[in-house]
Amino acid sequence: MSRRSALFGAAALGTLAVASACTSNETPNNTQTKGADTNNPNAAAGKQVTIGFSAPAADHGWIAAITNNAKAQAATYKDVTFKQVEAGKDAAAQRAVLETLIAEKPDVIVLLPHDGKELNAFGLKAMAAGIPVVNLDRAFPDALAYRCQIKGDNYGMGVAAGHYIGKALKAKNIASPVIGEIAGMDELELTQERSQGFKAALATYGFTVSNRRAARFTADSGQAEATGLFQALNKIDAVWNHDDDQGIGVLAAMNSSNRKEFLLVGGAGSKAAIEAIAKDDSPLKATVTYSPSMASSAISLARLIGQSKGMADLVELQVPKEIILASETITKENASTYLRLGF
């Protein structure tokens, strides 16, 4: 059992020691890759492609999985050379190291920026230098700054969580439910999109969010914000927590406050969360996906771009400009199917 799983399970059982634990620096042990398919015309080794890669430091389980997935996927191709550069502590540091990468002229760059808006200028510069950029997860605002963009559906995450909670509460004949929301970092556009989707989906049932708190995608901040939520609301019917890493803190706060009367939905799809959902012995009943497997796909797309190829199942001769992965709902009924994608 990984340290992450142990901590998540401890929180679900009410162990207070998890409150001070940090799960962010561990290395995921279930990297997601898909190797060459002999039935795929793109599977055979082709032109050698050097892919430059940069992502923020692994201070979060999901980010760690992004880098591990990218490395592992690149290793499945004999015609790919993977060159990783450190991202540094912030957008400025990442931009500086990426400048050196441009000088080395890789065939393609796959980039998960600290901040898409702040790294937009780099994307424009790389593209102008003839180096295609695959923008991963955190979008550049300028479409000229990337050749391809692949990301999760943040708005769709909120919609999926809202529909799961809405249907569950309607099934219980709860007319005016008290619904809490523990968001991620409010300064990020992705957090805003998740909340917008959640609000819109709840509205279709005639429901609204009663109390919303913004955490920092960490267990400690999740615990602090959940504690405040529980103090503000004497009774809660459902809570959506945007991120399964900070959900460890949410569960710790839940147990220390002895608040278990509500339905809890997570976000992203960590392995520990999926395992807890499968056990079905805590308020955590579902999580909505935002899989780091997108990094594996980004490497595969970068390879095709570098080789001037399209996607085998599409008629078009080039890789699409935009790819948004669907957000799916994981429950006890399908947890076993999604476990392999957990980070």
Buried (B, 14 or more C-beta within 10 A) or exposed (E): EBBBBBBBBBBBEBBEEBBEBBBBEBEBEBBBBEEBEEEEEBEEEBEEBBBBBBBBBBEBBBBBBBBBBBBBBBBBBEEBEBBBBEBBEEBEBBBEEBEEBBEEEBBBBBBBBBBBBBBBEBBBBBBEEEBBBBBBBBBBEBEEBBBBBBBBBBBBBBBBBBBBBBEBBBEEEBEEBBBBBBBBBEEBBBBBBBBBBBBEBBEEBEBEBBBBBBBBBBBBBBBBBBBBBBEEBEEBBBBBBBBBBBBBBBBBBBBBEEBEEBBBBBBBBBBBBBBBBBEEEBBBBBBBBBBBBBBBBBBBBBBBBBBEBBBEEEEEEBBEEEBBBEBBBBBBEBBEEBBEBBB
